[in-house]
Amino acid sequence: MTGDASWGLLGGAVLAQLALIGLLWWLVMTEPTAVTSRGWANSESDSAGSGAKGGRAPRSQFGDGQEPPKQRAAIIVNPTKFTSPERVKDTLTQICERMGWSAPLWLETTAEDPGTGQTREAIEAGVDVVCALGGDGTVRTVGAELVGTGVPMGLLPGGTGNLLARNLDLPAEDIAKAMKIVLSGRNQRIDSVTATITRPAEEVETDSDEATAEPQGELKTTEHIFFVMAGMGFDAEVMAGVEEDLKDKVGWLAYVVSGAKNLKGLPSAQT
């Protein structure tokens, strides 16, 4: 092969590479880019969280030069899970402010209301995300109220199991790290399950958060939303029988103690 032919092949290869680089550059620069920020995405799910149920207006409603308000999180906390809830509040507030968010809306649960009313208040306040800070019970209660609203839920570990956070590979023992993920991470849709239970009306708890159906003769039907798992019979008795003070001291071993106490439970009849 002559020298001229070699230089010709080399030049052709260089031109081909330059053409390929140019094509890739053109594709990148002309590809439409969708940039969304948590709470401001123009999707149907986000729009569903605005209006009557709360939520903020999209950025398009603000004029040129008019900055939209800072994003804000609501934190629904079970104060019994912490020796110093105020210290936890200060820590999470500092994280929010350092990351450019407003100070969070802090709402504490009570024995009478484990999170339903607080979640509704947060939605009405138009926050961008509602965080459940407590055990699995707090997460279930907050999440059940958020279903269908389009408002995302942030998971902040505060209980013994933190089952949903663990199933989603989220921090289960580091509240500060979890808060940073809530403020800077991406939304992920998950499934919820509704358990419909029919039982004698006199045995139905009157304060059930999902007791909305009418009695059917001597029976009453209730609905309960959950995310990870549900149990009845022995499983439910074990969960209900756990002593909170003991759980605070020995953690998951408290469930073993409750299980031993309920080994001789009442028999159940199947029809």
C-alpha positions in Angstrom: 0.0 0.0 0.0 1.4 3.4 -1.0 2.0 6.2 1.5 -0.7 8.3 -0.2 -3.2 5.5 0.2 -2.3 5.1 4.0 -2.7 8.8 4.6 -6.0 8.7 2.8 -7.4 5.9 4.9 -6.2 7.6 8.1 -7.8 10.9 7.1 -11.1 9.1 6.3 -11.1 7.4 9.7 -10.5 10.8 11.4 -13.3 12.4 9.4 -15.6 9.6 10.3 -14.9 10.0 14.0 -15.4 13.7 13.8 -18.7 13.1 12.0 -19.8 10.7 14.7 -18.9 13.1 17.5 -20.8 15.9 15.7 -23.9 13.7 15.4 -23.8 12.8 19.1 -23.5 16.4 20.0 -26.4 17.4 17.8 -28.6 14.7 19.4 -27.8 15.8 22.9 -28.3 19.5 22.3 -31.6 19.0 20.4 -33.1 16.4 22.8 -36.0 18.0 24.7 -35.2 18.1 28.4 -37.8 17.9 31.2 -36.5 19.4 34.4 -38.8 19.0 37.4 -38.4 19.9 41.0 -40.2 18.0 43.8 -43.6 19.6 44.3 -43.5 21.5 41.0 -43.7 18.8 38.4 -46.4 19.3 35.8 -47.7 15.8 35.9 -51.2 14.5 36.6 -50.2 12.9 39.9 -48.8 16.2 41.2 -51.8 18.2 39.9 -54.0 15.8 41.8 -52.5 17.1 45.0 -53.5 20.7 44.4 -56.8 22.4 44.6 -59.3 21.4 47.2 -56.9 19.1 49.0 -54.0 21.6 49.1 -50.8 21.8 47.1 -49.0 24.8 45.6 -49.5 26.5 42.3 -47.1 25.5 39.5 -44.2 27.8 38.6 -46.0 28.9 35.4 -48.4 31.0 37.6 -45.6 33.2 38.8 -44.7 36.2 36.6 -41.2 37.1 35.3 -38.9 38.0 38.1 -41.3 36.7 40.7 -39.7 33.9 42.7 -42.1 31.1 43.9 -42.1 30.4 47.6 -39.5 28.0 49.0 -40.6 24.4 49.1 -41.8 23.1 52.5 -42.1 19.8 54.2 -44.4 18.7 56.9 -43.1 16.3 59.6 -45.7 14.3 61.4 -43.9 12.9 64.5 -44.9 10.5 67.2 -43.2 12.3 70.2 -43.3 9.2 72.4 -40.5 7.7 70.2 -38.0 10.3 71.3 -36.5 11.4 74.6 -36.1 14.9 73.2 -38.5 15.7 70.2 -37.4 19.3 70.3 -33.8 18.3 69.6 -34.9 16.2 66.7 -37.0 19.1 65.4 -34.0 21.5 65.6 -31.8 19.1 63.7 -34.3 18.5 60.9 -35.1 22.2 60.6 -31.4 23.0 60.2 -31.2 20.4 57.4 -34.2 21.9 55.6 -32.8 25.4 55.8 -29.3 24.4 54.6 -30.9 22.7 51.6 -32.9 25.8 50.6 -36.3 24.7 52.0 -38.5 26.6 54.5 -38.6 25.5 58.1 -40.8 22.4 58.2 -44.4 22.3 59.5 -44.1 20.2 62.7 -47.2 18.3 63.8 -47.2 15.8 66.7 -49.5 12.8 67.0 -51.6 12.1 70.0 -53.2 9.0 71.6 -56.5 10.2 70.3 -55.2 11.0 66.7 -52.2 8.9 65.6 -51.7 10.9 62.4 -54.9 11.2 60.4 -55.9 14.7 61.3 -52.3 15.9 61.2 -51.9 14.6 57.7 -55.0 16.4 56.6 -53.7 19.6 58.1 -50.5 19.2 56.2 -52.3 18.7 52.9 -54.4 21.7 53.5 -51.3 23.8 54.3 -50.1 23.0 50.7 -46.7 21.4 51.7 -44.6 19.7 49.0 -44.0 16.5 51.0 -45.4 14.9 54.1 -42.9 13.0 56.3 -43.9 10.3 58.7 -41.5 10.3 61.7 -42.3 7.5 64.0 -42.9 3.7 63.9 -44.6 1.5 61.4 -48.0 2.6 62.8 -47.3 6.3 62.1 -46.1 5.4 58.6 -49.3 3.4 57.9 -51.6 6.1 59.2 -49.9 9.0 57.4 -49.6 7.0 54.2 -53.2 5.8 54.2 -54.4 9.4 54.3 -52.1 10.4 51.5 -53.3 7.7 49.1 -54.9 9.4 46.1 -53.8 12.9 47.0 -50.7 13.2 44.8 -48.7 14.4 47.8 -45.6 12.4 48.3 -44.6 10.8 51.6 -41.1 11.0 53.1 -39.9 8.2 55.4 -38.0 9.2 58.5 -37.1 6.2 60.7 -38.2 6.5 64.3 -39.5 3.1 65.3 -38.2 -0.4 66.0 -39.0 -2.1 62.7 -39.2 0.7 60.1 -40.3 -2.0 57.7 -41.4 0.1 54.7 -38.1 2.1 54.8 -36.1 -1.2 54.8 -38.1 -2.7 52.0 -37.4 0.4 49.9 -33.6 0.4 50.8 -33.9 3.7 52.6 -32.0 4.6 55.8 -33.7 2.9 58.7 -31.6 4.2 61.5 -30.3 7.6 60.4 -32.9 10.3 60.5 -30.6 13.1 59.3 -29.6 11.0 56.2 -33.2 10.1 55.5 -34.2 13.8 55.7 -31.6 14.7 53.1 -32.9 12.0 50.8 -36.5 13.3 51.2 -35.4 16.8 50.2 -33.2 15.9 47.3 -34.2 12.4 46.1 -36.8 11.4 43.5 -40.3 10.3 44.0 -41.1 6.6 43.6 -44.6 5.1 43.3 -45.4 2.1 45.5 -48.5 0.0 45.8 -51.0 0.2 48.7 -53.4 -2.5 49.7 -56.8 -2.2 51.2 -58.0 -4.9 53.6 -61.8 -5.2 53.9 -62.8 -6.8 57.2 -66.4 -7.8 58.2 -67.0 -8.7 61.9 -69.7 -8.4 64.6 -70.6 -4.7 65.1 -70.1 -4.8 68.8 -66.4 -5.8 68.3 -65.6 -3.0 65.9 -63.5 -0.2 67.4 -65.5 3.0 67.2 -62.3 5.1 66.6 -61.1 3.1 63.6 -59.5 5.4 61.1 -61.1 3.7 58.1 -64.5 2.6 59.6 -66.6 4.2 56.9 -69.1 1.5 55.8 -72.6 1.1 57.2 -73.5 -1.8 59.5 -75.0 -4.8 57.8 -77.4 -6.3 60.3 -75.3 -7.5 63.2 -72.1 -7.1 61.1 -70.0 -4.1 60.2 -67.4 -3.8 57.4 -64.3 -1.7 57.9 -61.4 -0.9 55.5 -57.8 -0.5 56.4 -55.0 0.6 54.0 -51.5 -0.9 54.5 -48.2 -1.0 52.6 -46.0 -3.9 53.8 -47.9 -6.6 55.4 -51.1 -7.4 57.4 -51.8 -10.0 59.9 -54.8 -11.4 61.8 -55.3 -13.9 64.7 -52.1 -14.7 66.5 -50.0 -12.3 64.5 -52.4 -9.4 65.4 -52.5 -10.4 69.0 -48.7 -10.3 69.2 -48.5 -6.9 67.7 -51.2 -5.5 69.9 -49.7 -7.0 73.0 -46.3 -5.5 72.8 -45.5 -3.2 75.7 -44.1 0.1 74.5 -41.9 0.6 77.5 -40.3 -2.9 77.0 -39.9 -2.2 73.3 -38.0 1.0 74.1 -35.6 -1.0 76.3 -35.0 -4.2 74.4 -36.2 -3.5 70.9 -37.5 -6.4 68.8 -37.2 -8.8 71.7 -40.4 -7.3 73.0 -42.2 -9.0 70.2 -40.8 -12.4 71.4 -42.2 -11.7 74.9 -45.6 -10.8 73.5 -45.6 -13.9 71.4 -44.9 -16.1 74.4 -47.7 -14.5 76.3 -50.2 -15.1 73.4 -49.2 -18.7 72.6 -52.5 -19.9 74.3 -54.8 -17.6 72.4 -58.5 -17.9 71.9 -59.5 -20.4 69.2 -61.2 -19.1 66.1 -63.9 -20.8 64.1 -63.9 -20.8 60.3 -67.2 -21.1 58.3 
